[in-house]
């Protein structure tokens, strides 16, 4: 017996409460934007600047013990990750300790490094510190700018791709859904003050790809059904298309969320922020593919007869007489 998350031959009207769903999205966007403007994001070391200290030891790396040893020093945001490299010797255990920039310091001070070395040697007398690197506020500011450009370019590339593959109305609907997802993700990180670092930028770009995949699947079915049901109202064609792809959409989202929840629970602190962003992104990405992108497409209208050269032929604007 096959598991069915969605009944067969569903006939749900996804535009019955169109004003409510779009209104909810607008309210959430405004709340997220207000939170971002008032309290901003809780930037991690990547964007605030800080110090990276590399450690090497013959003893296995215990991230929890390392963190506990450094906690009494009161160094603020500390990130500890074990580094795996097949080129390392069997008896070489490497970790990276990243410490946020201390107040009033542009670079790693001698006292800071000595404090870390003393705390770590009390835990592991054989530990070594082969390198110390510092990231200043200027470099961190450039990283924020570069990250914003990366997300903007990804969305612009999506606009261009959808425009070529479908029509401009589809492109605007898809981009509206992507902007919706990115703003809501930034909003929830600002509201909850979850640490925001380069891993979250990677999550944002992944969310853009995931949401786009969902949207393209729905839009592809819409285009097929526009050719199939030439006399049907556009709203009915959109409803049919969403219902036909609903089982695939729900199954993909549920299986992805199962893996992400497992990572969130068992993956540890290092990837928890990234996984949280992905969980939120899958939820809002699925929502926007159905309720935002399709609603924008319904509002703009769409070409119904591909045999006509006029790009506006058949949409709601093409019937307006001068």
LUMBAMI-500424 format. One line per field, with one value per residue (C-alpha): residue number from 1; x, y, z. Coordinates in nm, 2 decimals. Layout:
! residues N
pos [NUM_...]
px [X_...]
py [Y_...]
pz [Z_...]
//
This chain:
! residues 322
pos [1_2_3_4_5_6_7_8_9_10_11_12_13_14_15_16_17_18_19_20_21_22_23_24_25_26_27_28_29_30_31_32_33_34_35_36_37_38_39_40_41_42_43_44_45_46_47_48_49_50_51_52_53_54_55_56_57_58_59_60_61_62_63_64_65_66_67_68_69_70_71_72_73_74_75_76_77_78_79_80_81_82_83_84_85_86_87_88_89_90_91_92_93_94_95_96_97_98_99_100_101_102_103_104_105_106_107_108_109_110_111_112_113_114_115_116_117_118_119_120_121_122_123_124_125_126_127_128_129_130_131_132_133_134_135_136_137_138_139_140_141_142_143_144_145_146_147_148_149_150_151_152_153_154_155_156_157_158_159_160_161_162_163_164_165_166_167_168_169_170_171_172_173_174_175_176_177_178_179_180_181_182_183_184_185_186_187_188_189_190_191_192_193_194_195_196_197_198_199_200_201_202_203_204_205_206_207_208_209_210_211_212_213_214_215_216_217_218_219_220_221_222_223_224_225_226_227_228_229_230_231_232_233_234_235_236_237_238_239_240_241_242_243_244_245_246_247_248_249_250_251_252_253_254_255_256_257_258_259_260_261_262_263_264_265_266_267_268_269_270_271_272_273_274_275_276_277_278_279_280_281_282_283_284_285_286_287_288_289_290_291_292_293_294_295_296_297_298_299_300_301_302_303_304_305_306_307_308_309_310_311_312_313_314_315_316_317_318_319_320_321_322]
px [0.00_0.15_0.17_-0.05_0.00_-0.25_-0.57_-0.60_-0.79_-0.80_-1.00_-0.92_-0.97_-0.63_-0.76_-1.08_-0.91_-0.66_-0.68_-0.62_-0.31_-0.16_-0.25_-0.07_0.24_0.23_0.19_0.48_0.70_0.63_0.70_1.02_1.13_1.04_1.24_1.54_1.53_1.49_1.72_1.91_2.06_2.27_2.59_2.83_3.21_3.22_3.04_3.15_3.52_3.72_4.01_4.07_4.31_4.41_4.50_4.67_4.70_4.77_4.46_4.11_3.93_3.64_3.44_3.23_3.53_3.71_3.40_3.37_3.74_3.70_3.37_3.52_3.73_3.41_3.52_3.17_3.07_3.30_3.28_3.47_3.49_3.69_3.88_3.90_4.16_4.28_4.63_4.67_4.88_4.68_4.79_4.70_4.38_4.30_4.04_3.95_3.86_3.69_3.64_3.44_3.62_3.67_3.54_3.79_4.03_4.09_4.30_4.39_4.56_4.85_4.64_4.35_4.58_4.75_4.42_4.31_4.64_4.64_4.28_4.34_4.68_4.50_4.27_4.54_4.91_5.02_4.81_4.98_4.88_5.04_4.85_4.65_4.44_4.24_3.95_3.89_3.57_3.65_3.68_3.36_3.18_3.30_3.17_2.82_2.82_2.94_2.68_2.40_2.53_2.54_2.17_2.06_2.25_2.09_1.74_1.82_1.95_1.62_1.43_1.62_1.59_1.22_1.17_1.34_1.17_0.82_0.68_0.75_0.44_0.58_0.91_0.77_0.56_0.86_1.08_0.81_0.80_1.18_1.19_0.91_1.11_1.43_1.27_1.07_1.39_1.59_1.29_1.27_1.65_1.62_1.31_1.46_1.82_1.97_2.33_2.37_2.69_2.82_2.65_2.31_2.40_2.46_2.12_1.95_2.09_1.98_1.63_1.62_1.70_1.45_1.17_1.25_1.23_0.88_0.76_0.89_0.72_0.39_0.44_0.54_0.21_0.03_0.18_0.07_-0.28_-0.31_-0.26_-0.50_-0.78_-0.79_-1.14_-1.11_-1.08_-0.72_-0.81_-0.95_-0.64_-0.41_-0.62_-0.61_-0.23_-0.16_-0.38_-0.21_0.13_0.03_0.12_0.47_0.51_0.40_0.60_0.92_0.87_0.79_1.09_1.32_1.19_1.24_1.61_1.64_1.47_1.71_2.00_1.86_1.82_2.14_2.37_2.50_2.54_2.78_2.52_2.20_2.16_2.20_1.95_1.70_1.72_1.67_1.36_1.20_1.30_1.13_0.81_0.78_0.92_0.64_0.38_0.50_0.51_0.14_0.00_0.23_0.38_0.04_-0.15_0.09_0.04_-0.34_-0.32_-0.09_-0.27_-0.09_-0.08_-0.34_-0.27_0.09_0.00_-0.04_0.27_0.13_0.27_-0.04_-0.29_-0.52_-0.42_-0.63_-0.46_-0.48_-0.85_-0.85_-0.95_-0.77]
py [0.00_0.33_0.63_0.92_1.26_1.42_1.26_1.17_1.41_1.70_2.00_2.27_2.63_2.80_3.14_3.13_3.33_3.50_3.84_3.67_3.48_3.78_4.00_3.76_3.77_4.15_4.18_3.93_4.12_4.45_4.30_4.15_4.47_4.67_4.43_4.45_4.83_4.86_4.60_4.46_4.12_3.94_3.92_3.64_3.66_3.65_3.99_4.15_4.07_3.86_3.62_3.27_3.05_2.71_2.43_2.10_1.81_1.44_1.41_1.39_1.72_1.76_2.06_2.07_2.05_2.32_2.55_2.48_2.56_2.90_3.00_3.15_3.39_3.57_3.62_3.66_3.47_3.17_2.92_2.60_2.35_2.04_2.03_1.71_1.68_1.35_1.50_1.53_1.27_1.01_1.17_1.52_1.66_2.01_2.26_2.62_2.85_3.17_3.45_3.77_4.10_4.24_4.59_4.86_4.62_4.62_4.31_4.01_4.14_3.95_3.93_3.76_3.50_3.43_3.39_3.13_2.95_2.93_2.80_2.54_2.42_2.36_2.12_1.97_2.03_1.89_2.14_2.37_2.69_2.71_3.01_3.31_3.52_3.84_3.98_4.35_4.55_4.67_4.32_4.22_4.51_4.40_4.05_4.19_4.38_4.09_3.86_4.10_4.13_3.75_3.71_4.00_3.85_3.51_3.66_3.86_3.54_3.37_3.66_3.63_3.25_3.24_3.52_3.32_2.99_3.12_3.47_3.79_3.74_3.41_3.57_3.85_3.59_3.37_3.67_3.80_3.46_3.45_3.81_3.71_3.41_3.60_3.89_3.66_3.46_3.78_3.90_3.58_3.59_3.96_3.90_3.60_3.74_3.41_3.44_3.55_3.44_3.32_2.98_3.16_3.33_2.98_2.88_3.19_3.09_2.73_2.86_3.06_2.74_2.53_2.78_2.83_2.45_2.44_2.74_2.61_2.28_2.46_2.70_2.43_2.25_2.59_2.64_2.28_2.34_2.68_2.50_2.22_2.43_2.73_2.83_2.78_3.08_3.15_3.11_2.76_2.67_2.77_2.58_2.26_2.30_2.35_2.05_1.83_1.91_1.92_1.56_1.61_1.95_1.81_1.49_1.68_1.93_1.66_1.44_1.74_1.86_1.51_1.52_1.88_1.82_1.53_1.75_2.02_1.78_1.58_1.80_2.02_2.39_2.44_2.39_2.46_2.81_2.69_2.41_2.64_2.87_2.58_2.46_2.80_2.84_2.51_2.61_2.96_2.85_2.59_2.85_3.12_2.88_2.81_3.13_3.41_3.33_3.19_3.49_3.73_3.54_3.55_3.93_4.00_3.77_3.54_3.46_3.20_3.15_3.09_3.09_3.47_3.69_3.95_3.89_4.04_3.83_3.64_3.80_4.03_4.34_4.24_4.28_4.65_4.87_5.20]
pz [0.00_-0.11_0.13_0.00_0.17_-0.07_-0.19_-0.56_-0.79_-0.55_-0.66_-0.41_-0.49_-0.39_-0.48_-0.27_0.00_-0.22_-0.04_0.29_0.19_0.00_0.30_0.54_0.32_0.31_0.69_0.75_0.50_0.68_1.02_0.90_0.74_1.05_1.27_1.03_1.03_1.41_1.55_1.25_1.22_1.48_1.27_1.34_1.33_0.94_0.93_1.26_1.23_1.47_1.53_1.40_1.59_1.44_1.69_1.64_1.88_1.90_2.11_1.95_1.93_2.18_2.07_2.38_2.61_2.41_2.44_2.81_2.86_2.69_2.85_3.18_2.97_2.86_2.49_2.35_2.04_2.00_1.71_1.73_1.44_1.39_1.05_0.86_0.58_0.42_0.38_0.76_0.95_1.15_1.48_1.38_1.51_1.39_1.51_1.42_1.71_1.59_1.84_1.77_1.76_2.11_2.19_2.10_1.92_1.54_1.54_1.76_2.07_2.24_2.55_2.37_2.21_2.54_2.72_2.46_2.47_2.85_2.86_2.60_2.74_3.07_2.89_2.66_2.74_2.40_2.20_1.95_1.78_1.43_1.31_1.42_1.17_1.22_1.02_1.07_1.05_0.70_0.55_0.73_0.58_0.23_0.30_0.38_0.06_-0.14_0.01_-0.07_-0.43_-0.46_-0.35_-0.58_-0.88_-0.81_-0.82_-1.13_-1.30_-1.21_-1.37_-1.69_-1.70_-1.64_-1.89_-2.16_-2.08_-2.03_-2.06_-1.87_-1.65_-1.53_-1.46_-1.24_-1.05_-0.98_-0.88_-0.65_-0.48_-0.44_-0.30_-0.06_0.06_0.11_0.30_0.53_0.60_0.69_0.89_1.11_1.17_1.27_1.49_1.67_1.67_1.54_1.45_1.09_0.91_0.57_0.62_0.63_0.30_0.15_0.29_0.13_-0.21_-0.16_-0.06_-0.39_-0.58_-0.39_-0.43_-0.79_-0.85_-0.70_-0.89_-1.23_-1.18_-1.12_-1.41_-1.65_-1.58_-1.61_-1.96_-2.06_-1.94_-2.11_-2.44_-2.33_-2.19_-2.42_-2.33_-1.95_-1.73_-1.62_-1.25_-1.32_-1.52_-1.24_-0.99_-1.20_-1.25_-0.88_-0.78_-1.04_-0.90_-0.54_-0.46_-0.59_-0.41_-0.07_-0.10_-0.19_0.09_0.36_0.27_0.27_0.60_0.75_0.67_0.78_1.12_1.18_1.11_1.33_1.62_1.58_1.38_1.66_1.71_1.41_1.14_1.34_1.21_0.85_0.90_1.06_0.77_0.53_0.73_0.72_0.36_0.25_0.43_0.29_-0.05_-0.08_0.03_-0.21_-0.51_-0.46_-0.31_-0.42_-0.76_-0.90_-0.75_-0.93_-1.25_-1.22_-1.16_-1.45_-1.69_-1.94_-2.31_-2.40_-2.78_-2.88_-3.25_-3.23_-3.25_-3.02_-2.67_-2.51_-2.71_-2.47_-2.14_-1.94_-2.07_-2.44_-2.45_-2.36_-2.65_-2.72]
//
